[in-house]
Amino acid sequence: MNTNSDEFRNIVPASELEYTSIRAEILKRIELRQQLMSITLTLAGAFIGFGVSNTLLSLVYPALAVLLAMLWVQNDIRSRQLGKYIQSIESSGSIPGLGWESFFRQEKESETRLGSWPLSVIAPGGTFLVTELMAIGVGLSKFTATPIELVFLTISVAALIFTFWLLIVAKQKSSRYRQ
């Protein structure tokens, strides 16, 4: 015969299991974001390095970088959503003794920002933008304005603008999920 206390004992382990799996997903997403940054820097070095002798190669990089930036932003937003959900689990008290997300969101927010921008967006965002600018600069160094170069330059500039827009979205989502 099930009593209310038996049902409660079944709910608490489910909450703990959910909490544990969400924390694991957050850690995996953080790891993936770090890998994306390593891939970005490796690709930037390769495309910009080879782009010194072939300008089209350096102008290919910004289009790849914007795709990597999209993956990074998606993982950043999802990690923040998961953190916000963990904060709601902490607030509900369904698992006694939890409190990191609530503490982090209340006490540490100003320490991880530069003005209104979170450092977690500035650092990778700056990496994407600076490497894209470098690739465009290298592409322009031997630019002869052939039709194909103009197409690649247009795509590169559009990718740079889109990357900047993505970072603004990440900043806005960061603010939304910090509250």
Secondary structure, 3 states (H helix, E strand, C coil): CCCHHHHHHHHHHHHHHHHHHHHHHHHHHHHHHHHHHHHHHHHHHHHHHHHCCCHHHHHHHHHHHHHHHHHHHHHHHHHHHHHHHHHHHHHHCCCCCCCHHHHHHHHCHHHHEECCEEHHHHHHHHHHHHHHHHHHHHHHHCCCCCHHHHHHHHHHHHHHHHHHHHHHHHHHHHHHHHC
